């Protein structure tokens, strides 16, 4: 079963390297760079999501999706629209609707940062603004209850911005489990990769034993 790990807007596919390296169940894991799958198109959310859909559709059979932040939003959106394609879903530090006030503050801060600051992020400065502006009205509040696949919600203890959404998912997605990783912030895959690897291994092993896949 192919697993697709999707990074957040402030990072790249390589942000999963330490997690994957520490997983014993690490075969068939793909960690795409979101900027690459865009194929040169403008970095609006609609373009990014449609490119992500194409990427997932090219993978044979069902897939396990695991996304952090923006990656979680893409995985969530895909699981809602293509339930037959998604075997399991892992949402890490993922909002169920975009916090507009936080995005405005973030954009103000980004405006004063030099272009070089964005070299290690998913997108350059211009594309980061385009993406943010096209995501401000995203809201999955009334759609998550259609998700029927096993769903694992993970949130860092210090990730206060996404804790409420994590509880929301756990209460509104039928087959869901929720865990808080102690002494960890938003970027769980880089802040605590060994613990995340252990937790994901345990979860996927559990799914393998129950669903025999």
MDTraj code that builds the backbone (N, CA, C; nanometers):
import mdtraj as md
import numpy as np

residues = "UNK UNK UNK UNK UNK UNK UNK UNK UNK UNK UNK UNK UNK UNK UNK UNK UNK UNK UNK UNK UNK UNK UNK UNK UNK UNK UNK UNK UNK UNK UNK UNK UNK UNK UNK UNK UNK UNK UNK UNK UNK UNK UNK UNK UNK UNK UNK UNK UNK UNK UNK UNK UNK UNK UNK UNK UNK UNK UNK UNK UNK UNK UNK UNK UNK UNK UNK UNK UNK UNK UNK UNK UNK UNK UNK UNK UNK UNK UNK UNK UNK UNK UNK UNK UNK UNK UNK UNK UNK UNK UNK UNK UNK UNK UNK UNK UNK UNK UNK UNK UNK UNK UNK UNK UNK UNK UNK UNK UNK UNK UNK UNK UNK UNK UNK UNK UNK UNK UNK UNK UNK UNK UNK UNK UNK UNK UNK UNK UNK UNK UNK UNK UNK UNK UNK UNK UNK UNK UNK UNK UNK UNK UNK UNK UNK UNK UNK UNK UNK UNK UNK UNK UNK UNK UNK UNK UNK UNK UNK UNK UNK UNK UNK UNK UNK UNK UNK UNK UNK UNK UNK UNK UNK UNK UNK UNK UNK UNK UNK UNK UNK UNK UNK UNK UNK UNK UNK UNK UNK UNK UNK UNK UNK UNK UNK UNK UNK UNK UNK UNK UNK UNK UNK UNK UNK UNK UNK UNK UNK UNK UNK UNK UNK".split()
xyz = np.array([
    [0.0849, -0.1198, 0.0000],
    [0.0000, 0.0000, 0.0000],
    [0.0886, 0.1250, 0.0000],
    [0.0694, 0.2096, -0.0979],
    [0.1496, 0.3317, -0.1073],
    [0.1029, 0.4353, -0.0054],
    [0.1997, 0.4941, 0.0637],
    [0.1715, 0.6015, 0.1586],
    [0.2241, 0.7315, 0.0985],
    [0.1449, 0.8375, 0.1084],
    [0.1865, 0.9681, 0.0599],
    [0.1918, 1.0630, 0.1787],
    [0.3121, 1.1127, 0.2097],
    [0.3326, 1.2070, 0.3190],
    [0.3454, 1.3473, 0.2581],
    [0.2585, 1.4395, 0.3006],
    [0.2525, 1.5720, 0.2395],
    [0.2963, 1.6780, 0.3393],
    [0.3933, 1.7582, 0.2986],
    [0.4512, 1.8584, 0.3879],
    [0.3658, 1.9846, 0.3985],
    [0.4022, 2.0726, 0.4915],
    [0.3339, 2.1998, 0.5093],
    [0.3933, 2.3077, 0.4200],
    [0.3338, 2.4276, 0.4237],
    [0.3758, 2.5358, 0.3345],
    [0.5146, 2.5900, 0.3680],
    [0.5563, 2.5732, 0.4917],
    [0.6868, 2.6255, 0.5314],
    [0.8017, 2.5289, 0.5109],
    [0.7746, 2.4164, 0.4445],
    [0.8757, 2.3115, 0.4344],
    [0.8702, 2.2432, 0.2990],
    [0.9520, 2.1410, 0.2816],
    [0.9561, 2.0656, 0.1572],
    [0.9419, 1.9164, 0.1873],
    [0.9409, 1.8369, 0.0821],
    [0.9261, 1.6933, 0.1004],
    [1.0339, 1.6341, 0.1894],
    [1.1515, 1.6944, 0.1869],
    [1.2636, 1.6457, 0.2686],
    [1.2378, 1.6583, 0.4183],
    [1.1360, 1.7349, 0.4568],
    [1.1045, 1.7501, 0.5996],
    [1.0583, 1.6183, 0.6620],
    [1.0262, 1.5197, 0.5771],
    [0.9846, 1.3880, 0.6260],
    [1.1007, 1.2895, 0.6366],
    [1.2197, 1.3286, 0.5938],
    [1.3313, 1.2348, 0.5848],
    [1.3598, 1.1607, 0.7151],
    [1.3683, 1.2338, 0.8249],
    [1.4005, 1.1714, 0.9535],
    [1.2900, 1.0797, 1.0013],
    [1.1662, 1.1173, 0.9745],
    [1.0523, 1.0323, 1.0126],
    [1.0597, 0.9005, 0.9376],
    [1.0730, 0.9096, 0.8057],
    [1.0771, 0.7887, 0.7224],
    [1.1953, 0.6999, 0.7605],
    [1.3100, 0.7626, 0.7847],
    [1.4306, 0.6869, 0.8202],
    [1.4108, 0.6077, 0.9493],
    [1.3325, 0.6608, 1.0407],
    [1.3122, 0.5960, 1.1699],
    [1.1915, 0.5019, 1.1741],
    [1.1194, 0.4909, 1.0645],
    [1.0060, 0.3989, 1.0591],
    [1.0524, 0.2614, 1.0126],
    [1.0042, 0.1554, 1.0777],
    [1.0365, 0.0208, 1.0280],
    [0.9426, -0.0155, 0.9134],
    [0.8269, 0.0484, 0.9123],
    [0.7286, 0.0245, 0.8075],
    [0.7401, 0.1362, 0.7039],
    [0.8578, 0.1465, 0.6382],
    [0.8842, 0.2631, 0.5543],
    [0.8953, 0.2332, 0.4054],
    [0.8388, 0.1217, 0.3629],
    [0.8388, 0.0910, 0.2201],
    [0.7238, 0.1646, 0.1516],
    [0.7439, 0.1971, 0.0257],
    [0.6393, 0.2592, -0.0563],
    [0.5859, 0.3890, 0.0039],
    [0.6758, 0.4714, 0.0588],
    [0.6374, 0.6025, 0.1088],
    [0.6854, 0.7092, 0.0108],
    [0.5932, 0.7925, -0.0349],
    [0.6253, 0.9016, -0.1256],
    [0.6130, 1.0341, -0.0509],
    [0.7102, 1.1225, -0.0692],
    [0.7095, 1.2539, -0.0035],
    [0.7290, 1.3616, -0.1095],
    [0.6247, 1.3923, -0.1855],
    [0.6395, 1.4869, -0.2972],
    [0.6628, 1.6305, -0.2502],
    [0.7354, 1.7054, -0.3320],
    [0.7468, 1.8499, -0.3123],
    [0.6263, 1.9140, -0.3801],
    [0.5496, 1.9913, -0.3050],
    [0.4281, 2.0508, -0.3600],
    [0.4580, 2.1471, -0.4740],
    [0.5699, 2.2183, -0.4649],
    [0.6049, 2.3113, -0.5722],
    [0.6337, 2.2371, -0.7019],
    [0.6868, 2.1163, -0.6909],
    [0.7196, 2.0368, -0.8096],
    [0.5948, 1.9847, -0.8790],
    [0.4989, 1.9341, -0.8015],
    [0.3783, 1.8778, -0.8639],
    [0.2910, 1.9862, -0.9268],
    [0.3150, 2.1136, -0.8917],
    [0.2414, 2.2241, -0.9550],
    [0.2763, 2.2374, -1.1031],
    [0.3957, 2.1902, -1.1401],
    [0.4385, 2.1933, -1.2806],
    [0.4366, 2.3329, -1.3409],
    [0.4797, 2.4316, -1.2643],
    [0.4913, 2.5666, -1.3173],
    [0.3643, 2.6493, -1.3154],
    [0.2536, 2.5906, -1.2718],
    [0.1283, 2.6661, -1.2653],
    [0.1308, 2.7645, -1.1474],
    [0.0483, 2.8664, -1.1535],
    [0.0375, 2.9622, -1.0441],
    [0.0006, 2.8886, -0.9152],
    [0.0600, 2.9319, -0.8045],
    [0.0436, 2.8597, -0.6778],
    [-0.0841, 2.8955, -0.6035],
    [-0.1960, 2.8991, -0.6754],
    [-0.3252, 2.9169, -0.6082],
    [-0.3658, 2.7842, -0.5462],
    [-0.4562, 2.7886, -0.4494],
    [-0.4973, 2.6632, -0.3861],
    [-0.5664, 2.5718, -0.4873],
    [-0.6491, 2.6280, -0.5744],
    [-0.7204, 2.5447, -0.6712],
    [-0.6233, 2.4726, -0.7647],
    [-0.5183, 2.5421, -0.8076],
    [-0.4180, 2.4774, -0.8920],
    [-0.3406, 2.3710, -0.8154],
    [-0.3045, 2.4047, -0.6909],
    [-0.2285, 2.3088, -0.6095],
    [-0.3111, 2.1846, -0.5820],
    [-0.4366, 2.2029, -0.5473],
    [-0.5225, 2.0878, -0.5162],
    [-0.5458, 2.0018, -0.6404],
    [-0.5714, 2.0655, -0.7542],
    [-0.5944, 1.9876, -0.8770],
    [-0.4682, 1.9101, -0.9162],
    [-0.3511, 1.9703, -0.8935],
    [-0.2245, 1.9009, -0.9216],
    [-0.2053, 1.7841, -0.8252],
    [-0.2454, 1.8044, -0.7006],
    [-0.2360, 1.6974, -0.6009],
    [-0.3305, 1.5823, -0.6369],
    [-0.4492, 1.6148, -0.6836],
    [-0.5449, 1.5130, -0.7270],
    [-0.4849, 1.4303, -0.8401],
    [-0.4262, 1.4972, -0.9377],
    [-0.3628, 1.4266, -1.0495],
    [-0.2507, 1.3357, -0.9999],
    [-0.1712, 1.3864, -0.9070],
    [-0.0596, 1.3084, -0.8512],
    [-0.1121, 1.1803, -0.7845],
    [-0.2152, 1.1947, -0.7034],
    [-0.2697, 1.0782, -0.6320],
    [-0.3384, 0.9803, -0.7263],
    [-0.4055, 1.0336, -0.8277],
    [-0.4755, 0.9471, -0.9227],
    [-0.3793, 0.8611, -1.0046],
    [-0.2563, 0.9074, -1.0182],
    [-0.1575, 0.8309, -1.0951],
    [-0.1033, 0.7109, -1.0184],
    [-0.1291, 0.7077, -0.8874],
    [-0.0833, 0.5953, -0.8045],
    [-0.1857, 0.4827, -0.8134],
    [-0.1384, 0.3652, -0.8433],
    [-0.2288, 0.2515, -0.8595],
    [-0.2870, 0.2074, -0.7254],
    [-0.4159, 0.1796, -0.7237],
    [-0.4822, 0.1282, -0.6040],
    [-0.5097, 0.2364, -0.5003],
    [-0.5522, 0.1911, -0.3826],
    [-0.5806, 0.2846, -0.2740],
    [-0.4503, 0.3347, -0.2116],
    [-0.4587, 0.4468, -0.1410],
    [-0.3401, 0.5063, -0.0798],
    [-0.3671, 0.5452, 0.0646],
    [-0.2604, 0.5497, 0.1432],
    [-0.2650, 0.6041, 0.2791],
    [-0.2127, 0.7471, 0.2711],
    [-0.2925, 0.8436, 0.3143],
    [-0.2513, 0.9835, 0.3110],
    [-0.2141, 1.0316, 0.4503],
    [-0.1028, 1.1037, 0.4584],
    [-0.0574, 1.1605, 0.5853],
    [-0.0089, 1.3026, 0.5568],
    [-0.0789, 1.4022, 0.6113],
    [-0.0425, 1.5395, 0.5811],
    [-0.0296, 1.6263, 0.7039],
    [0.0624, 1.7221, 0.6965],
    [0.0834, 1.8171, 0.8053],
    [0.0473, 1.9571, 0.7564],
    [-0.0372, 2.0265, 0.8320],
    [-0.0738, 2.1646, 0.8037],
    [-0.1342, 2.1765, 0.6636],
    [-0.0700, 2.2484, 0.5713],
    [-0.1204, 2.2558, 0.4342],
    [-0.1344, 2.1171, 0.3743],
    [-0.0388, 2.0302, 0.4025],
    [-0.0465, 1.8931, 0.3542],
    [-0.1679, 1.8202, 0.4088],
    [-0.2023, 1.8495, 0.5339],
    [-0.3216, 1.7913, 0.5944],
    [-0.4482, 1.8416, 0.5272],
    [-0.4500, 1.9701, 0.4920],
    [-0.5660, 2.0275, 0.4234],
    [-0.5863, 1.9595, 0.2887],
    [-0.4779, 1.9417, 0.2141],
    [-0.4875, 1.8741, 0.0841],
    [-0.5359, 1.7307, 0.0996],
    [-0.4806, 1.6598, 0.1986],
    [-0.5195, 1.5202, 0.2233],
    [-0.6665, 1.5129, 0.2643],
    [-0.7087, 1.6044, 0.3500],
    [-0.8480, 1.6088, 0.3961],
    [-0.9419, 1.6343, 0.2788],
    [-0.9093, 1.7334, 0.1990],
    [-0.9903, 1.7682, 0.0823],
    [-1.0040, 1.6488, -0.0119],
    [-0.8938, 1.5804, -0.0356],
    [-0.8937, 1.4648, -0.1257],
    [-0.9769, 1.3498, -0.0684],
    [-0.9628, 1.3251, 0.0611],
    [-1.0376, 1.2158, 0.1247],
    [-1.1880, 1.2412, 0.1206],
    [-1.2272, 1.3672, 0.1288],
    [-1.3692, 1.4033, 0.1209],
    [-1.4227, 1.3804, -0.0200],
    [-1.3446, 1.4177, -0.1215],
    [-1.3919, 1.4108, -0.2592],
    [-1.3712, 1.2750, -0.3256],
    [-1.2707, 1.2000, -0.2788],
    [-1.2407, 1.0701, -0.3408],
    [-1.2289, 0.9613, -0.2340],
    [-1.3366, 0.9332, -0.1651],
    [-1.3322, 0.8377, -0.0533],
    [-1.2883, 0.6973, -0.0925],
    [-1.3196, 0.6573, -0.2141],
    [-1.2828, 0.5228, -0.2571],
    [-1.1345, 0.5039, -0.2803],
    [-1.0619, 0.6132, -0.2930],
    [-0.9183, 0.6067, -0.3206],
    [-0.8345, 0.6044, -0.1928],
    [-0.8924, 0.6515, -0.0820],
    [-0.8149, 0.6696, 0.0416],
    [-0.8422, 0.5559, 0.1399],
    [-0.7362, 0.4803, 0.1704],
    [-0.7483, 0.3687, 0.2644],
    [-0.7436, 0.4183, 0.4086],
    [-0.6565, 0.5147, 0.4358],
    [-0.6479, 0.5735, 0.5695],
    [-0.5990, 0.7169, 0.5582],
    [-0.6253, 0.7936, 0.6635],
    [-0.5933, 0.9358, 0.6630],
    [-0.5274, 0.9734, 0.7952],
    [-0.4149, 1.0444, 0.7877],
    [-0.3494, 1.0971, 0.9070],
    [-0.3409, 1.2489, 0.8921],
    [-0.3959, 1.3204, 0.9894],
    [-0.3961, 1.4669, 0.9876],
    [-0.3116, 1.5180, 1.1037],
    [-0.2053, 1.5914, 1.0716],
    [-0.1137, 1.6421, 1.1746],
    [-0.1181, 1.7951, 1.1742],
    [-0.1546, 1.8540, 1.2873],
    [-0.1592, 1.9996, 1.2975],
    [-0.2387, 2.0633, 1.1851],
    [-0.3566, 2.0080, 1.1579],
    [-0.4373, 2.0501, 1.0430],
    [-0.5608, 2.1279, 1.0873],
    [-0.5858, 2.2445, 1.0291],
    [-0.7078, 2.3200, 1.0623],
    [-0.8275, 2.2695, 0.9832],
    [-0.9463, 2.2699, 1.0447],
    [-1.0663, 2.2303, 0.9699],
    [-1.1226, 2.3487, 0.8909],
    [-1.0812, 2.4684, 0.9281],
    [-1.1088, 2.5867, 0.8471],
    [-0.9926, 2.6838, 0.8671],
    [-0.9638, 2.7593, 0.7635],
    [-0.8476, 2.8476, 0.7676],
    [-0.8724, 2.9638, 0.8640],
    [-0.7836, 2.9819, 0.9618],
    [-0.7989, 3.0931, 1.0577],
    [-0.7602, 3.2257, 0.9916],
    [-0.8600, 3.3056, 0.9544],
    [-0.8357, 3.4259, 0.8751],
    [-0.7476, 3.5284, 0.9464],
    [-0.7706, 3.5487, 1.0748],
    [-0.6928, 3.6484, 1.1489],
    [-0.5456, 3.6086, 1.1523],
    [-0.5201, 3.4810, 1.1793],
    [-0.3821, 3.4333, 1.1850],
    [-0.3145, 3.4474, 1.0488],
    [-0.3894, 3.4206, 0.9408],
    [-0.3346, 3.4339, 0.8070],
    [-0.3000, 3.5790, 0.7758],
    [-0.3844, 3.6724, 0.8208],
    [-0.3564, 3.8140, 0.7967],
    [-0.2279, 3.8552, 0.8671],
    [-0.2138, 3.8125, 0.9915],
    [-0.0930, 3.8451, 1.0682],
    [0.0294, 3.7839, 1.0021],
    [0.0165, 3.6594, 0.9586],
    [0.1264, 3.5895, 0.8924],
    [0.1682, 3.6633, 0.7658],
    [0.0700, 3.7082, 0.6867],
    [0.0997, 3.7790, 0.5626],
    [0.1710, 3.9116, 0.5877],
    [0.1333, 3.9794, 0.6956],
    [0.1996, 4.1048, 0.7314],
    [0.3465, 4.0783, 0.7644],
    [0.3701, 3.9723, 0.8407],
    [0.5081, 3.9360, 0.8766],
    [0.5873, 3.8979, 0.7525],
    [0.5261, 3.8132, 0.6661],
    [0.5934, 3.7681, 0.5443],
    [0.6319, 3.8844, 0.4534],
    [0.5481, 3.9877, 0.4521],
    [0.5706, 4.1014, 0.3633],
    [0.7058, 4.1692, 0.3885],
    [0.7496, 4.1628, 0.5138],
    [0.8740, 4.2304, 0.5510],
    [0.9958, 4.1375, 0.5504],
    [0.9737, 4.0114, 0.5181],
    [1.0847, 3.9172, 0.5144],
    [1.1528, 3.9194, 0.3782],
    [1.2847, 3.9038, 0.3741],
    [1.3552, 3.9013, 0.2450],
    [1.3253, 3.7727, 0.1685],
    [1.3422, 3.7783, 0.0372],
    [1.3169, 3.6625, -0.0492],
    [1.3966, 3.5404, -0.0049],
    [1.5181, 3.5631, 0.0462],
    [1.6047, 3.4523, 0.0875],
    [1.5439, 3.3685, 0.1998],
    [1.4544, 3.4283, 0.2785],
    [1.3898, 3.3570, 0.3885],
    [1.3060, 3.2399, 0.3374],
    [1.2589, 3.2525, 0.2151],
    [1.1656, 3.1542, 0.1601],
    [1.2345, 3.0394, 0.0846],
    [1.3687, 3.0408, 0.0801],
    [1.4389, 2.9409, -0.0005],
    [1.4205, 2.7988, 0.0516],
    [1.3966, 2.7846, 0.1816],
    [1.3762, 2.6511, 0.2389],
    [1.2289, 2.6185, 0.2602],
    [1.1418, 2.7075, 0.2126],
    [0.9981, 2.6854, 0.2243],
    [0.9455, 2.6230, 0.0967],
    [0.8198, 2.5824, 0.0985],
    [0.7613, 2.5144, -0.0173],
    [0.7569, 2.6040, -0.1401],
    [0.7316, 2.7339, -0.1188],
    [0.7149, 2.8259, -0.2309],
    [0.7941, 2.9537, -0.2070],
    [0.8222, 3.0251, -0.3162],
    [0.8908, 3.1529, -0.3008],
    [0.7952, 3.2567, -0.2415],
    [0.8442, 3.3777, -0.2210],
    [0.7653, 3.4806, -0.1533],
    [0.6364, 3.5126, -0.2284],
    [0.6471, 3.5318, -0.3578],
    [0.5294, 3.5653, -0.4373],
    [0.4244, 3.4552, -0.4305],
    [0.4674, 3.3315, -0.4512],
    [0.3735, 3.2188, -0.4512],
    [0.3141, 3.1923, -0.3140],
    [0.3914, 3.2189, -0.2094],
    [0.3403, 3.2023, -0.0733],
    [0.2225, 3.2962, -0.0490],
    [0.2325, 3.4207, -0.0986],
    [0.1227, 3.5165, -0.0847],
    [0.0014, 3.4743, -0.1672],
    [0.0267, 3.4286, -0.2884],
    [-0.0836, 3.3841, -0.3747],
    [-0.1585, 3.2691, -0.3087],
    [-0.0838, 3.1718, -0.2590],
    [-0.1456, 3.0568, -0.1943],
    [-0.2280, 3.0992, -0.0731],
    [-0.1680, 3.1817, 0.0129],
    [-0.2380, 3.2267, 0.1331],
    [-0.3670, 3.3002, 0.1022],
    [-0.3631, 3.3871, 0.0023],
    [-0.4818, 3.4655, -0.0334],
    [-0.5925, 3.3806, -0.0931],
    [-0.5568, 3.2687, -0.1566],
    [-0.6589, 3.1827, -0.2174],
    [-0.7077, 3.0733, -0.1227],
    [-0.6522, 3.0704, -0.0016],
    [-0.6948, 2.9695, 0.0961],
    [-0.7813, 3.0269, 0.2075],
    [-0.7944, 3.1595, 0.2124],
    [-0.8551, 3.2234, 0.3294],
    [-1.0009, 3.1865, 0.3537],
    [-1.0703, 3.1371, 0.2510],
    [-1.2115, 3.1015, 0.2695],
    [-1.2352, 2.9511, 0.2812],
    [-1.1288, 2.8735, 0.2906],
    [-1.1454, 2.7279, 0.3036],
    [-1.2102, 2.6918, 0.4364],
    [-1.3108, 2.6075, 0.4312],
    [-1.3820, 2.5657, 0.5527],
    [-1.4428, 2.4276, 0.5274],
    [-1.3939, 2.3282, 0.6001],
    [-1.4412, 2.1904, 0.5831],
    [-1.5340, 2.1462, 0.6978],
    [-1.5808, 2.2424, 0.7760],
    [-1.6594, 2.2132, 0.8962],
    [-1.7769, 2.1200, 0.8702],
    [-1.8462, 2.1418, 0.7594],
    [-1.9684, 2.0655, 0.7325],
    [-1.9468, 1.9501, 0.6354],
    [-1.8190, 1.9154, 0.6126],
    [-1.7895, 1.8096, 0.5166],
    [-1.7158, 1.6907, 0.5793],
    [-1.6485, 1.7128, 0.6916],
    [-1.5622, 1.6073, 0.7454],
    [-1.6400, 1.4836, 0.7899],
    [-1.7696, 1.4999, 0.8180],
    [-1.8467, 1.3844, 0.8656],
    [-1.8724, 1.2814, 0.7566],
    [-1.8364, 1.3132, 0.6309],
    [-1.8544, 1.2146, 0.5237],
    [-1.7357, 1.1181, 0.5173],
    [-1.6286, 1.1486, 0.5886],
    [-1.5097, 1.0628, 0.5853],
    [-1.5366, 0.9334, 0.6606],
    [-1.5168, 0.8230, 0.5939],
    [-1.5458, 0.6926, 0.6540],
    [-1.4198, 0.6092, 0.6770],
    [-1.3082, 0.6479, 0.6169],
    [-1.1861, 0.5680, 0.6327],
    [-1.1254, 0.5906, 0.7717],
    [-1.0448, 0.4962, 0.8209],
    [-0.9752, 0.5158, 0.9490],
    [-0.8933, 0.6443, 0.9438],
    [-0.9085, 0.7275, 1.0449],
    [-0.8415, 0.8578, 1.0476],
    [-0.7698, 0.8776, 1.1798],
    [-0.6452, 0.9193, 1.1718],
    [-0.5615, 0.9403, 1.2903],
    [-0.5293, 1.0895, 1.2978],
    [-0.5683, 1.1523, 1.4080],
    [-0.5436, 1.2948, 1.4271],
    [-0.4295, 1.3126, 1.5265],
    [-0.3289, 1.3894, 1.4862],
    [-0.2108, 1.4113, 1.5695],
    [-0.1884, 1.5614, 1.5853],
    [-0.1574, 1.6022, 1.7082],
    [-0.1290, 1.7441, 1.7311],
    [-0.0190, 1.7569, 1.8358],
    [0.0746, 1.8455, 1.8110],
    [0.1771, 1.8725, 1.9104],
    [0.1175, 1.9465, 2.0296],
    [0.1630, 1.9135, 2.1466],
    [0.1099, 1.9742, 2.2694],
    [0.1183, 2.1271, 2.2670],
    [0.2216, 2.1809, 2.2021],
    [0.2427, 2.3265, 2.1976],
    [0.1767, 2.3926, 2.0768],
    [0.1115, 2.3137, 1.9947],
    [0.0466, 2.3675, 1.8747],
    [-0.0948, 2.4146, 1.9104],
    [-0.1021, 2.5226, 1.9857],
    [-0.2301, 2.5723, 2.0357],
    [-0.3226, 2.6152, 1.9221],
    [-0.2649, 2.6634, 1.8115],
    [-0.3458, 2.7128, 1.6998],
    [-0.4305, 2.6027, 1.6360],
    [-0.3845, 2.4773, 1.6438],
    [-0.4569, 2.3678, 1.5784],
    [-0.5174, 2.2656, 1.6744],
    [-0.5057, 2.2907, 1.8025],
    [-0.5598, 2.1961, 1.8999],
    [-0.7127, 2.1869, 1.8914],
    [-0.7784, 2.3013, 1.8771],
    [-0.9249, 2.3024, 1.8691],
    [-0.9733, 2.2245, 1.7472],
    [-0.9052, 2.2435, 1.6345],
    [-0.9421, 2.1707, 1.5128],
    [-0.9200, 2.0205, 1.5286],
    [-0.8141, 1.9843, 1.5994],
    [-0.7860, 1.8421, 1.6216],
    [-0.8988, 1.7764, 1.7001],
    [-0.9463, 1.8450, 1.8024],
    [-1.0610, 1.7936, 1.8781],
    [-1.1848, 1.7884, 1.7902],
    [-1.2022, 1.8888, 1.7050],
    [-1.3173, 1.8915, 1.6140],
    [-1.3164, 1.7688, 1.5237],
    [-1.2013, 1.7382, 1.4658],
    [-1.1906, 1.6196, 1.3802],
    [-1.2239, 1.4928, 1.4580],
    [-1.1706, 1.4825, 1.5780],
    [-1.1912, 1.3602, 1.6574],
    [-1.3385, 1.3395, 1.6927],
    [-1.4126, 1.4490, 1.7014],
    [-1.5544, 1.4409, 1.7371],
    [-1.6465, 1.4274, 1.6158],
    [-1.5960, 1.4579, 1.4971],
    [-1.6825, 1.4612, 1.3797],
    [-1.6444, 1.3631, 1.2694],
    [-1.5337, 1.2912, 1.2857],
    [-1.4976, 1.1863, 1.1908],
    [-1.5185, 1.0523, 1.2607],
    [-1.5975, 0.9653, 1.2002],
    [-1.6438, 0.8436, 1.2667],
    [-1.5312, 0.7524, 1.3156],
    [-1.4481, 0.7064, 1.2261],
    [-1.3420, 0.6121, 1.2634],
    [-1.2126, 0.6868, 1.2935],
    [-1.2143, 0.7674, 1.3983],
    [-1.0964, 0.8497, 1.4250],
    [-1.0340, 0.8199, 1.5604],
    [-0.9031, 0.8385, 1.5657],
    [-0.8270, 0.8341, 1.6899],
    [-0.7511, 0.9655, 1.7011],
    [-0.7237, 1.0074, 1.8235],
    [-0.6577, 1.1359, 1.8446],
    [-0.5476, 1.1207, 1.9483],
    [-0.4300, 1.1746, 1.9161],
    [-0.3189, 1.1691, 2.0106],
    [-0.2484, 1.3048, 2.0131],
    [-0.2063, 1.3449, 2.1310],
    [-0.1282, 1.4670, 2.1486],
    [0.0157, 1.4265, 2.1795],
    [0.1101, 1.4807, 2.1042],
    [0.2511, 1.4504, 2.1280],
    [0.3089, 1.5564, 2.2218],
    [0.3521, 1.5137, 2.3357],
    [0.3986, 1.6058, 2.4391],
    [0.5268, 1.6799, 2.3988],
    [0.5386, 1.7998, 2.4543],
    [0.6589, 1.8833, 2.4371],
    [0.6963, 1.9024, 2.2903],
    [0.5955, 1.9137, 2.2063],
    [0.6170, 1.9291, 2.0622],
    [0.5243, 2.0373, 2.0090],
    [0.5739, 2.1138, 1.9113],
    [0.4943, 2.2205, 1.8527],
    [0.4252, 2.1777, 1.7245],
    [0.4123, 2.2719, 1.6321],
    [0.3348, 2.2486, 1.5099],
    [0.4048, 2.1556, 1.4111],
    [0.5339, 2.1756, 1.3908],
    [0.6053, 2.0992, 1.2871],
    [0.6550, 1.9676, 1.3467],
    [0.5622, 1.8792, 1.3717],
    [0.5904, 1.7537, 1.4426],
    [0.6959, 1.6698, 1.3712],
    [0.6903, 1.6670, 1.2379],
    [0.7827, 1.5798, 1.1638],
    [0.9291, 1.6233, 1.1751],
    [0.9530, 1.7495, 1.2075],
    [1.0902, 1.7956, 1.2252],
    [1.1272, 1.8142, 1.3723],
    [1.0292, 1.8468, 1.4549],
    [1.0568, 1.8705, 1.5966],
    [1.0716, 1.7407, 1.6756],
    [0.9964, 1.6385, 1.6355],
    [0.9987, 1.5128, 1.7103],
    [0.9833, 1.3941, 1.6137],
    [1.0762, 1.3796, 1.5189],
    [1.0616, 1.2775, 1.4146],
    [1.0621, 1.1336, 1.4647],
    [1.1429, 1.1038, 1.5665],
    [1.1493, 0.9665, 1.6166],
    [1.0173, 0.9251, 1.6820],
    [0.9594, 1.0152, 1.7581],
    [0.8323, 0.9831, 1.8239],
    [0.7207, 0.9719, 1.7203],
    [0.7212, 1.0605, 1.6219],
    [0.6202, 1.0525, 1.5170],
    [0.6361, 0.9234, 1.4382],
    [0.7591, 0.8838, 1.4095],
    [0.7842, 0.7581, 1.3386],
    [0.7294, 0.6399, 1.4176],
    [0.7539, 0.6409, 1.5468],
    [0.7046, 0.5324, 1.6330],
    [0.5524, 0.5267, 1.6311],
    [0.4886, 0.6421, 1.6426],
    [0.3426, 0.6497, 1.6460],
    [0.2821, 0.6050, 1.5131],
    [0.3415, 0.6489, 1.4021],
    [0.2904, 0.6094, 1.2714],
    [0.3095, 0.4603, 1.2462],
    [0.4253, 0.4070, 1.2848],
    [0.4488, 0.2632, 1.2717],
    [0.3422, 0.1839, 1.3468],
    [0.3176, 0.2265, 1.4683],
    [0.2185, 0.1581, 1.5527],
    [0.0804, 0.1649, 1.4884],
    [0.0462, 0.2805, 1.4355],
    [-0.0861, 0.2985, 1.3741],
    [-0.1006, 0.2130, 1.2483],
    [-0.0005, 0.2177, 1.1611],
    [-0.0094, 0.1402, 1.0375],
    [-0.0045, -0.0103, 1.0644],
    [0.0698, -0.0510, 1.1661],
    [0.0706, -0.1928, 1.2048],
    [-0.0683, -0.2356, 1.2515],
    [-0.1324, -0.1478, 1.3262],
    [-0.2679, -0.1752, 1.3753],
    [-0.3648, -0.1894, 1.2581],
    [-0.3552, -0.0996, 1.1610],
    [-0.4414, -0.1075, 1.0427],
    [-0.4150, -0.2355, 0.9648],
    [-0.2877, -0.2728, 0.9528],
    [-0.2523, -0.3952, 0.8804],
    [-0.3145, -0.5184, 0.9437],
    [-0.3158, -0.5210, 1.0762],
    [-0.3691, -0.6377, 1.1460],
    [-0.5220, -0.6436, 1.1390],
    [-0.5840, -0.5264, 1.1376],
    [-0.7312, -0.5217, 1.1360],
    [-0.7862, -0.5378, 0.9959],
    [-0.7256, -0.4666, 0.9000],
    [-0.7812, -0.4632, 0.7646],
    [-0.7075, -0.5545, 0.6666],
    [-0.5978, -0.6170, 0.7118],
    [-0.5245, -0.7141, 0.6295],
    [-0.4833, -0.6562, 0.4945],
    [-0.4154, -0.5406, 0.5009],
    [-0.3668, -0.4841, 0.3752],
    [-0.2231, -0.4428, 0.3868],
])
top = md.Topology()
chain = top.add_chain()
for i, resn in enumerate(residues, 1):
    res = top.add_residue(resn, chain, resSeq=i)
    for name in ("N", "CA", "C"):
        top.add_atom(name, md.element.get_by_symbol(name[0]), res)
traj = md.Trajectory(xyz[None], top)
